[in-house]
Amino acid sequence: MDIKPVLKSLGIGPQLESASTGTQWLTALGTGTRDIISPVDGNKITTLVYAGETEYEAVMKRAETAFPVWRAMPAPARGEIVRQIGEAFRENKKNLGALVSYEMGKSLQEGLGEVQEIIDICDFAVGLSRQLYGLTMQSERPGHRMFEQWHPLGVVGIISAFNFPVAVWSWNAMLAAVCGNVCIWKPSEKTPASAAAVQHIIRKVLMANQLPEGIFCIVQGDKEIGETMAADRRVALVSATGSTRMGKRVAEVVGARLGKTLLELGGNNAIIVSEKANQDLALRAVLFGAVGTAGQRCTTTRRVIIHSSIYKNFVDKLKKAYAQVTIGSPLLETNLMGPLIDEHAVKAYTSALTQLESEGGKILYGGKILNGSEHASGCYVQPTLAEAQNHYRIVQEETFAPILYVMSYETLEQAITMQNDVKQGLSSAIFTESLSEAEMFLSAAGSDCGIANVNIGTSGAEIGGAFGGEKETGGGRESGSDSWKSYMRRQTNTVNYSGKMPLAQGIKFDI
């Protein structure tokens, strides 16, 4: 596939603008730069020019100016703009999906699916724009009405990760927008071209509707820009997706100024395979969960806890399935797995396997870096199956690579304890045909994760449900359900129409 026409259609040139105030692009001359290399073939996509303090301030001022105007629009009118944004992404789905695949390395189908997530969340947000409900409560004082309502926060900062270059931004931005907020996006410096393409698409919608420039803004750069955003008191909420280490730093900086955070961090997700499971279903779920996006999802399946009575049989099936995984350019639909994001990810992969073996683990399949003309970028590795114990230090950590640890259990209580005995708490699953086992897994004594599934895998969440997890995953929730409340401030209101001044709790204070 020739990527040049795709880049041209999305407005991506040889040098990438560092910041945008919606409709006006800014280039930070004289600041740092980074060549953006595709992990697919090792070729250069573009050069990112890092934003500096000047560009950040320009973006912030435009956002602050846009907020009162955007806030004053009725929520359904804001929803109409989001509807148009969704239509714009429908028109650009093919090309943007291809760019996501080429820049990040995920399969073309996953790249297209990521753009579809933007479209879906736009549709969700349009409906939500007419459903920002508050409650009415019964007052204990006669002649009083008590209720609550929700107001926008102001400027929302979004820090996203490389593995979902565009979708996770939309989970935040589209909901924040219909709630009346303006957004400043700091995308990963590893996938800036996809982010810039998104901004180009949105830009046309803003201009066509003669809307303020600062409703959707972007600042491109390294972690320094993220630190600036986190420390900025003008940013009411910082939504950050990435590693636990990064999230802890964001929480520390934002917390020091008593700002709000929404954190969606690392996962160490497990699937329990019961002796009562449909093994064919479980096999497919484990394979996609562990190999999809080359193991670079926060919901990637990293551990499989298998009942001892079926352990050998199921592991043998996994080995055969892994041997059939085709690895190569993700732009070719015949390949099921593409590359890791860069050479640093490859080093993390090899380092994890070295540590695994030093702790007593055993590689059952894979474990090699692939060479040859089809894998010339040096970022292609084999998906790896490894026998391990849950308490191993390396198993307790999240390695962003296609490494799956297999282990056995005797009782369901033991399996649930193993599933929960990690620092992270994002996604989990059990495969069983037993209703009692399924209900135990979903009970308060079961999975401690934010997502708990029965007979489906750990990855591939739908946008309608709240997405996020507990413990070191950060506790935040994005996307569906009532996640919109994260982007608004709650206000309790009481109206006295009695003509008298009674106090609550029966207190008397007569003059």
Secondary structure, DSSP 8 states (H G I E B T S, - for coil): ---HHHHHHTT--SEE-SEESSS-EE--TTS-EEEEE-TTTS-EEEEEE---HHHHHHHHHHHHHHHHHHHHS-HHHHHHHHHHHHHHHHHTHHHHHHHHHHHH---HHHHHHHHHHHHHHHHHHHHHTT-----EE--SSTTEEEEEEEEE-SEEEEE--TTSTTHHHHHHHHHHHHTT-EEEEE--TTSHHHHHHHHHHHHHHHHHTT--GGGEEEE--SHHHHHHHHH-TTEEEEEEES-HHHHHHHHHHHHHTT-EEEEE----EEEEE-TTS-HHHHHHHHHHHHHGGGG-STT-EEEEEEETTTHHHHHHHHHHHHHT--BS-TTSTT-SB---SSHHHHHHHHHHHHHHHHTT-EEEE---B--SGGGTTS--B--EEEE--TTSHHHHS--SSSEEEEEEESSHHHHHHHHH-SSEESEEEEE-S-HHHHHHHHSTTS--SSEEEESS-SS---TTSEE--EETT-S--EESTTGGGGGEEEEEEEEE-SSS---GGG-----
